[in-house]
Structure formats: structure tokens, C-alpha cells
Amino acid sequence: MNQHTIEFEIHPIKTNTMELLSILFEVGIGQGLAGLGAGAAAIGAGIGVGRIGGSALEAMARQPEATSDLRSNMIVAAALVEGVALFGIIICLLVALG
């Protein structure tokens, strides 16, 4: 039986190139995570507002005489959720662009 040996030749990479790649990698990760954070804030706000609306409609169906109070509380809660989501998106954009 013939035995063959395989020889690998490893070329050393210059340290300047490695430093540049590591800097680019770190910047890319930060911007990518900021984009994911902005997306998570938008999705979280959508889920939150959906749950608020669904619960308010359920409460209105059970107790129709409290519709005006429920509606005003629902609008305030939805505005607070949207405000927090907008704050999260702005912070993520500032991280990504700055």
C-alpha cells in the first residue's frame, strides 16, 4: 500500500492586516447589533399595542358601559408603549450612525 503525505504551507498574515480586519469586524458587529435592537424595539411595540388593543376590546365586550374609560386608558397606554419604542429606535440609530 502506498502512503501519501500531504504537506500544507501556511503563509503568515501581516499584523497590520489583522488589526484592520479586527477593527472592521468590531465596527460591523456594533452596527449590526444596533440594527437588531431597533428591529426588536419596533416588534416589541407592535406586540405591546396589539395586546393592549385586544385586552381593551375584550373588556369592552364584557362591560360595555365602561367603553369611554377603557378607550382613554388604552390610548394612554399605547402612547407610552410607542414612546418607549421610539426612544429605543433612536438610541439604536445613534449607536449605528455615530
C-alpha positions as CSV (number, residue, x, y, z in Angstrom):
1,M,0.0,0.0,0.0
2,N,1.2,3.4,-0.9
3,Q,1.2,6.1,1.7
4,H,1.0,9.6,0.5
5,T,1.9,12.6,2.6
6,I,0.1,15.9,2.2
7,E,2.1,19.0,3.1
8,F,0.4,22.2,3.9
9,E,2.1,25.5,3.6
10,I,0.9,28.2,5.9
11,H,1.5,31.8,5.0
12,P,1.9,34.2,7.8
13,I,-0.6,37.2,7.7
14,K,0.8,40.6,8.4
15,T,-0.2,42.1,11.7
16,N,-1.4,45.4,10.1
17,T,-3.9,43.4,8.1
18,M,-5.1,41.6,11.2
19,E,-5.5,44.8,13.1
20,L,-7.5,46.4,10.3
21,L,-9.7,43.3,10.0
22,S,-10.4,43.3,13.7
23,I,-11.3,47.0,13.7
24,L,-13.7,46.4,10.8
25,F,-15.2,43.4,12.5
26,E,-15.8,45.3,15.7
27,V,-17.5,48.2,13.9
28,G,-19.6,45.9,11.8
29,I,-20.8,44.0,14.8
30,G,-21.8,47.1,16.6
31,Q,-23.8,48.5,13.7
32,G,-25.4,45.1,13.2
33,L,-26.5,44.8,16.8
34,A,-27.8,48.3,16.7
35,G,-30.0,47.4,13.7
36,L,-31.2,44.3,15.5
37,G,-32.0,46.4,18.6
38,A,-34.1,48.8,16.5
39,G,-36.0,45.9,14.9
40,A,-36.6,44.4,18.3
41,A,-37.9,47.7,19.7
42,A,-40.3,48.0,16.7
43,I,-41.5,44.4,17.0
44,G,-42.0,44.8,20.8
45,A,-44.0,47.9,20.4
46,G,-46.2,46.2,17.8
47,I,-46.8,43.3,20.1
48,G,-47.5,45.6,23.1
49,V,-50.0,47.8,21.2
50,G,-51.7,44.7,19.8
51,R,-52.1,43.2,23.3
52,I,-53.4,46.5,24.7
53,G,-56.0,46.8,21.9
54,G,-57.1,43.1,22.2
55,S,-57.5,43.4,26.0
56,A,-59.4,46.6,25.7
57,L,-61.8,45.2,23.2
58,E,-62.3,42.1,25.4
59,A,-63.0,44.4,28.4
60,M,-65.4,46.5,26.3
61,A,-67.3,43.4,25.3
62,R,-67.7,42.3,28.9
63,Q,-68.6,45.7,30.3
64,P,-70.0,48.0,27.5
65,E,-70.8,50.8,29.9
66,A,-67.1,51.4,30.7
67,T,-66.2,51.9,27.0
68,S,-65.1,55.5,27.2
69,D,-62.9,54.9,30.3
70,L,-61.3,51.9,28.7
71,R,-60.7,53.7,25.4
72,S,-59.0,56.6,27.0
73,N,-56.8,54.3,29.2
74,M,-56.0,52.2,26.1
75,I,-54.9,55.3,24.1
76,V,-52.6,56.5,27.0
77,A,-51.1,53.0,27.4
78,A,-50.5,52.7,23.7
79,A,-48.9,56.1,23.6
80,L,-46.5,55.2,26.4
81,V,-45.5,51.9,24.6
82,E,-44.9,53.8,21.4
83,G,-42.9,56.4,23.2
84,V,-40.6,53.8,24.7
85,A,-40.2,52.0,21.4
86,L,-39.3,55.3,19.6
87,F,-36.7,56.0,22.3
88,G,-35.2,52.6,21.7
89,I,-35.1,53.0,18.0
90,I,-33.5,56.5,18.3
91,I,-30.8,55.1,20.6
92,C,-30.1,52.2,18.3
93,L,-29.8,54.6,15.3
94,L,-27.4,56.9,17.2
95,V,-25.2,53.9,18.0
96,A,-25.3,52.7,14.4
97,L,-24.6,56.1,12.9
98,G,-22.3,57.6,15.5
